Amino acid sequence: MHFLLTNDDGIDAPGLKALAEAVAAVPGARVSIVAPADEQSMCGHCVTTRKPLVVEPRGEGRWAVRGPSADSVRIALFGLDLKPDWVLSGVNAGGNLGQDIVISGTVAAAREAAYHGIPAMAFSHYLVKGVAMDWPRIASWVTEIMARLSGELLHDGEYWNVNFPHHAPGLLPMPEMVRCIPERMPLDVNYEMTAEGQYQYTAQYSKRPRIPGSDVDECFGGKITVSRLKV
């Protein structure tokens, strides 16, 4: 089984390392990593078409792309001629829930794969300020989630969006995994005027509106959320 791994936090991000560790636990897995050279968060499904795309080899089976996440999938498929069975994106340091889905580069990479008929999963981790990350624990949870979801048939254009809740580091059984729809309520968007007369975006992510049973509500409540999305 050939897995293509990518993200939007950059090729050196700890979440991508955790994702690679998760895939390494799959017997016989072959891994290729094609990811942005640096952070490309909140770039959505942006792609590079009007200038050359720079791709840097970073060792065997690893390439860094000077462009956003969807570029990484495109160049992997049509430039590097990789033929993955699955495309996995993440693990993003920050949730990708509800309205985040259209903004997220993490999700865009999975969506780009789905456009080309390749099964894909996007993994993200909601962050609580002041609580440390336990990446090895997340890697083990990713392995379990992959095992559960990979046996389910994805129809044309479908892909998985998975979000992990933020619990304190340490031994902890994997939280309940729930299937849910993306939150429909938008974030409370605010802009503050700076001393220079400019508008500064502000939003309190943790206090965003939530409909009971949505991915925001369930993930904020401590559960792993899984949404089956379609292009």
C-alpha positions as CSV (number, residue, x, y, z in Angstrom):
1,M,0.0,0.0,0.0
2,H,1.5,3.3,-1.1
3,F,0.7,6.4,1.1
4,L,1.3,10.0,-0.1
5,L,1.7,12.2,3.0
6,T,1.4,16.0,2.9
7,N,0.2,18.9,5.1
8,D,0.0,22.7,5.3
9,D,2.2,23.3,8.3
10,G,5.4,22.5,6.4
11,I,7.5,19.5,5.7
12,D,9.3,19.8,9.1
13,A,6.2,20.1,11.2
14,P,5.8,17.7,14.1
15,G,2.3,16.8,13.0
16,L,3.6,15.4,9.7
17,K,6.2,13.4,11.6
18,A,3.4,11.9,13.7
19,L,1.5,11.1,10.6
20,A,4.5,9.3,9.1
21,E,4.9,7.3,12.4
22,A,1.2,6.3,12.2
23,V,1.6,5.0,8.7
24,A,4.9,3.2,9.6
25,A,2.7,1.0,11.9
26,V,0.8,-0.3,8.9
27,P,2.3,-3.6,7.7
28,G,4.1,-3.3,4.3
29,A,3.3,0.4,3.9
30,R,5.3,2.5,1.5
31,V,5.5,6.2,2.2
32,S,6.2,9.2,0.0
33,I,6.2,12.7,1.5
34,V,5.5,15.8,-0.7
35,A,4.7,18.8,1.5
36,P,5.1,22.6,1.5
37,A,8.6,23.8,2.3
38,D,7.2,26.2,4.8
39,E,3.9,26.9,6.5
40,Q,0.9,27.5,4.1
41,S,-1.9,27.6,6.6
42,M,-5.3,29.1,5.6
43,C,-4.4,29.2,1.9
44,G,-7.4,27.1,1.0
45,H,-7.3,25.4,-2.4
46,C,-4.8,27.8,-3.9
47,V,-2.5,26.4,-6.6
48,T,0.5,27.7,-8.5
49,T,-0.1,28.2,-12.3
50,R,1.5,31.4,-13.3
51,K,5.1,30.8,-12.3
52,P,7.4,27.7,-12.1
53,L,6.8,25.5,-9.1
54,V,10.0,24.8,-7.2
55,V,10.4,21.3,-5.8
56,E,13.4,20.4,-3.6
57,P,14.4,16.8,-2.9
58,R,14.8,16.2,0.9
59,G,16.1,12.7,0.9
60,E,14.7,9.4,-0.3
61,G,11.0,9.7,-0.9
62,R,10.7,13.2,0.4
63,W,10.2,16.5,-1.5
64,A,9.6,20.0,-0.3
65,V,7.3,22.2,-2.5
66,R,7.5,26.0,-2.7
67,G,3.8,26.4,-2.8
68,P,0.6,25.6,-1.0
69,S,-0.8,22.1,-0.1
70,A,-2.9,21.5,-3.2
71,D,0.3,22.1,-5.2
72,S,2.0,19.3,-3.3
73,V,-0.6,16.8,-4.3
74,R,-0.7,18.0,-7.9
75,I,3.1,17.9,-8.4
76,A,3.2,14.5,-6.7
77,L,0.7,13.0,-9.1
78,F,1.6,14.8,-12.3
79,G,5.2,15.9,-11.9
80,L,6.8,13.3,-9.7
81,D,4.6,10.6,-11.2
82,L,3.7,9.0,-7.9
83,K,0.8,6.6,-7.8
84,P,-0.5,6.5,-4.2
85,D,-3.3,4.3,-3.0
86,W,-4.1,6.9,-0.3
87,V,-3.3,10.6,0.3
88,L,-3.1,11.5,3.9
89,S,-2.9,15.2,5.0
90,G,-1.9,16.5,8.5
91,V,-1.8,16.2,11.3
92,N,-2.6,19.9,11.4
93,A,-1.8,21.9,14.5
94,G,-5.3,23.4,14.9
95,G,-8.8,22.2,14.2
96,N,-10.4,22.2,10.7
97,L,-14.0,22.2,11.6
98,G,-17.1,23.8,9.9
99,Q,-16.1,26.9,8.1
100,D,-12.4,26.1,8.4
101,I,-12.9,23.4,5.8
102,V,-12.9,25.8,2.8
103,I,-10.0,27.8,4.3
104,S,-7.8,24.9,5.3
105,G,-4.8,23.8,3.2
106,T,-4.8,20.5,5.1
107,V,-8.3,19.7,3.9
108,A,-7.5,21.2,0.4
109,A,-4.8,18.5,-0.1
110,A,-7.3,15.7,0.6
111,R,-9.9,17.4,-1.6
112,E,-7.4,17.7,-4.5
113,A,-6.7,14.0,-4.2
114,A,-10.5,13.2,-4.2
115,Y,-10.9,15.3,-7.4
116,H,-8.5,12.8,-9.1
117,G,-10.2,9.7,-7.7
118,I,-7.7,8.9,-5.0
119,P,-9.0,8.0,-1.5
120,A,-7.9,10.6,1.1
121,M,-8.1,11.6,4.7
122,A,-7.3,15.0,6.4
123,F,-6.3,14.9,10.0
124,S,-6.3,18.0,12.3
125,H,-5.9,18.6,16.0
126,Y,-7.9,21.2,17.9
127,L,-5.7,23.3,20.1
128,V,-6.4,24.5,23.6
129,K,-4.1,27.3,24.8
130,G,-1.7,26.3,27.5
131,V,-2.1,22.5,27.0
132,A,0.9,20.7,25.5
133,M,0.6,18.4,22.5
134,D,1.2,14.6,22.8
135,W,2.2,13.8,19.3
136,P,3.2,10.1,19.9
137,R,-0.3,9.6,21.3
138,I,-1.9,11.2,18.3
139,A,0.2,9.0,16.0
140,S,-1.3,5.9,17.7
141,W,-4.8,7.3,17.3
142,V,-4.2,8.1,13.7
143,T,-3.2,4.5,13.1
144,E,-6.4,3.3,14.7
145,I,-8.6,5.8,12.8
146,M,-7.0,4.7,9.5
147,A,-7.7,1.1,10.2
148,R,-11.4,1.9,10.9
149,L,-12.0,4.2,8.0
150,S,-9.9,2.5,5.2
151,G,-12.3,-0.4,5.1
152,E,-15.2,1.8,4.2
153,L,-15.9,2.5,0.6
154,L,-15.5,6.1,-0.5
155,H,-17.7,7.0,-3.5
156,D,-16.4,9.2,-6.3
157,G,-15.2,12.6,-5.0
158,E,-15.6,11.7,-1.3
159,Y,-12.9,12.0,1.4
160,W,-12.6,12.0,5.1
161,N,-12.1,14.9,7.5
162,V,-10.9,13.9,11.0
163,N,-10.5,16.2,14.0
164,F,-8.9,15.3,17.3
165,P,-9.9,17.0,20.6
166,H,-7.2,18.4,22.8
167,H,-6.6,16.5,26.1
168,A,-3.7,16.8,28.5
169,P,-0.6,14.7,27.6
170,G,-0.2,11.2,29.0
171,L,-1.8,7.8,28.9
172,L,-5.4,8.1,27.7
173,P,-7.7,5.7,25.9
174,M,-8.7,6.9,22.4
175,P,-11.7,9.1,22.8
176,E,-15.0,8.2,21.2
177,M,-15.1,8.6,17.5
178,V,-18.3,10.1,16.2
179,R,-19.7,10.7,12.7
180,C,-21.1,14.2,12.3
181,I,-21.8,17.0,9.8
182,P,-19.6,20.2,9.6
183,E,-20.8,23.1,11.7
184,R,-23.0,25.5,9.7
185,M,-22.6,28.5,12.0
186,P,-19.8,30.8,11.0
187,L,-17.1,32.1,13.3
188,D,-17.7,35.4,15.0
189,V,-15.6,37.6,12.7
190,N,-14.4,40.9,14.1
191,Y,-12.0,43.6,13.0
192,E,-10.3,46.1,15.2
193,M,-9.0,49.4,14.0
194,T,-5.2,49.8,14.6
195,A,-3.4,53.0,15.4
196,E,-2.3,53.2,11.7
197,G,-6.0,53.1,10.6
198,Q,-5.9,49.5,9.4
199,Y,-8.2,46.6,10.2
200,Q,-6.9,43.8,12.3
201,Y,-8.8,40.5,12.2
202,T,-9.8,39.1,15.5
203,A,-11.8,36.0,16.5
204,Q,-12.2,33.8,19.6
205,Y,-12.0,30.3,18.1
206,S,-12.8,28.5,21.3
207,K,-16.0,30.5,21.7
208,R,-17.3,30.0,18.2
209,P,-21.0,29.2,17.8
210,R,-21.9,25.5,17.7
211,I,-25.0,23.5,16.8
212,P,-25.5,20.4,19.0
213,G,-24.1,17.4,17.2
214,S,-21.9,19.3,14.7
215,D,-18.2,18.7,14.3
216,V,-17.4,21.8,16.3
217,D,-19.7,20.8,19.2
218,E,-18.5,17.2,19.4
219,C,-14.8,18.0,19.0
220,F,-14.9,20.8,21.6
221,G,-16.7,18.3,23.8
222,G,-13.7,15.9,23.7
223,K,-14.6,13.5,20.9
224,I,-12.9,12.6,17.7
225,T,-15.0,13.8,14.8
226,V,-15.2,12.2,11.4
227,S,-17.0,13.8,8.5
228,R,-17.5,12.2,5.1
229,L,-17.1,15.1,2.7
230,K,-17.5,15.4,-1.1
231,V,-15.9,17.7,-3.7
